[in-house]
Amino acid sequence: MNYSKIKPTKKNPISVVNGDTRDLIKSLPDNSVQCVITSPPYWGVRDYGVENQIGAEPDIKDYIKDLVEVFSEVRRVLKDDGTFWLNIANTYTSGGRKWRQKDSKNKNRGMSYRPPTPEGLKKKDLIGVAWMLAMECQKEGWYLRNDIIWHKPNCQPESVRDRLTVSHEYVFMFTKSEKYLFNQQAIKEPTADGKSTRNKRTVWSVNTEPFPDAHFAVFPPSLIEPCMLSGTNEGDTVLDPFFGAGTVGLVAKSLNRKCIGLELNPDYIDIINKRIS
Ligand SMILES: C[S@@+](CC[C@H](N)C(=O)[O-])C[C@H]1O[C@@H](n2cnc3c(N)ncnc32)[C@H](O)[C@@H]1O
């Protein structure tokens, strides 16, 4: 696709493009976006119901390879002083199950496929997929600058009896260079006594927010606001290569940033446009 059709403008600051991110991202020029904020599909957790969806690879190695390839394109299009914020969680092996029933509280958890247990792991093992991916990105040349814990005070209850309920995910902050745009002042937090401010800490307590139109977890805007505020100035462009319901676009609009969103599922494009307008 021609970049002139994708490039956000003052008149149309949020540009939404439907297609496979692996193809679309190739149309974006080198060093053209200031910041990338994204949450890719997690491995074997959701069925987005579209061909070529990432996350449905039977082998976890292929999943990591697919994402690392997308993120190496992300590195190409990111400006040298840009930041890349990646939200991802660890998951458990499916224990040999071939499908997952709909949950009475969360009907969208139903899945027609479950990936097999990765080589070397066992039934019930926690797969450190978030860290596997982070380490691969580091090998590819990314600087890993922070592992932020997204603590979810209102996390989904789990019916497990032999381990703790998982109430966190990660937001990895990567950069392309040693020195980069990071507006620390914009995201300072109050000290415990409330009398002054301090550098923002790496545990962020943010409630998940329901979004009935989408069949997947969307970003709570307050999770990504600090990423955008510290990683960009007004007027800069932010990219989300897995746009989903377009939360990054929504936040970009509210903070006077431009945004490019790439999304595979054509059904989500209407949801995004409705939400952003
Ligand atoms: C976790 S959701 C993103 C949710 C988003 N952060 C939000 O707040 O709405 C991941 C998205 O990636 C999309 N996706 C999966 N494979 C893709 C591909 N190959 N190209 C583009 N998008 C893809 C899915 O359709 C889904 O909408």
Ligand as a Chemical Component Dictionary entry (heavy atoms), coordinates in Angstrom:
data_LIG
# 
_chem_comp.id                   LIG 
_chem_comp.type                 NON-POLYMER 
_chem_comp.pdbx_formal_charge   0 
_chem_comp.three_letter_code    LIG 
# 
loop_
_chem_comp_atom.comp_id 
_chem_comp_atom.atom_id 
_chem_comp_atom.alt_atom_id 
_chem_comp_atom.type_symbol 
_chem_comp_atom.charge 
_chem_comp_atom.model_Cartn_x 
_chem_comp_atom.model_Cartn_y 
_chem_comp_atom.model_Cartn_z 
_chem_comp_atom.pdbx_ordinal 
LIG C1  C1  C 0  -4.812 -7.992  22.058 1  
LIG S1  S1  S 1  -5.623 -7.390  20.645 2  
LIG C2  C2  C 0  -5.203 -5.670  20.682 3  
LIG C3  C3  C 0  -6.133 -4.877  21.540 4  
LIG C4  C4  C 0  -5.802 -3.385  21.553 5  
LIG N1  N1  N 0  -4.600 -3.135  22.321 6  
LIG C5  C5  C 0  -6.953 -2.547  22.089 7  
LIG O1  O1  O 0  -6.782 -1.808  23.067 8  
LIG O2  O2  O -1 -8.049 -2.647  21.536 9  
LIG C6  C6  C 0  -4.643 -7.996  19.317 10 
LIG C7  C7  C 0  -5.160 -7.655  17.935 11 
LIG O3  O3  O 0  -4.214 -8.124  16.957 12 
LIG C8  C8  C 0  -4.943 -8.467  15.775 13 
LIG N2  N2  N 0  -4.111 -9.307  14.895 14 
LIG C9  C9  C 0  -3.828 -10.626 14.976 15 
LIG N3  N3  N 0  -3.006 -11.020 13.971 16 
LIG C10 C10 C 0  -2.762 -9.902  13.223 17 
LIG C11 C11 C 0  -1.997 -9.658  12.036 18 
LIG N4  N4  N 0  -1.339 -10.639 11.418 19 
LIG N5  N5  N 0  -1.992 -8.376  11.540 20 
LIG C12 C12 C 0  -2.681 -7.374  12.156 21 
LIG N6  N6  N 0  -3.427 -7.557  13.278 22 
LIG C13 C13 C 0  -3.462 -8.803  13.810 23 
LIG C14 C14 C 0  -6.196 -9.170  16.328 24 
LIG O4  O4  O 0  -7.227 -9.187  15.359 25 
LIG C15 C15 C 0  -6.511 -8.298  17.562 26 
LIG O5  O5  O 0  -7.420 -7.294  17.222 27 
# 
loop_
_chem_comp_bond.comp_id 
_chem_comp_bond.atom_id_1 
_chem_comp_bond.atom_id_2 
_chem_comp_bond.value_order 
_chem_comp_bond.pdbx_ordinal 
LIG C1  S1  SING 1  
LIG S1  C2  SING 2  
LIG S1  C6  SING 3  
LIG C2  C3  SING 4  
LIG C3  C4  SING 5  
LIG C4  N1  SING 6  
LIG C4  C5  SING 7  
LIG C5  O1  DOUB 8  
LIG C5  O2  SING 9  
LIG C6  C7  SING 10 
LIG C7  O3  SING 11 
LIG C7  C15 SING 12 
LIG O3  C8  SING 13 
LIG C8  N2  SING 14 
LIG C8  C14 SING 15 
LIG N2  C9  SING 16 
LIG N2  C13 SING 17 
LIG C9  N3  DOUB 18 
LIG N3  C10 SING 19 
LIG C10 C11 SING 20 
LIG C10 C13 DOUB 21 
LIG C11 N4  SING 22 
LIG C11 N5  DOUB 23 
LIG N5  C12 SING 24 
LIG C12 N6  DOUB 25 
LIG N6  C13 SING 26 
LIG C14 O4  SING 27 
LIG C14 C15 SING 28 
LIG C15 O5  SING 29 
# 
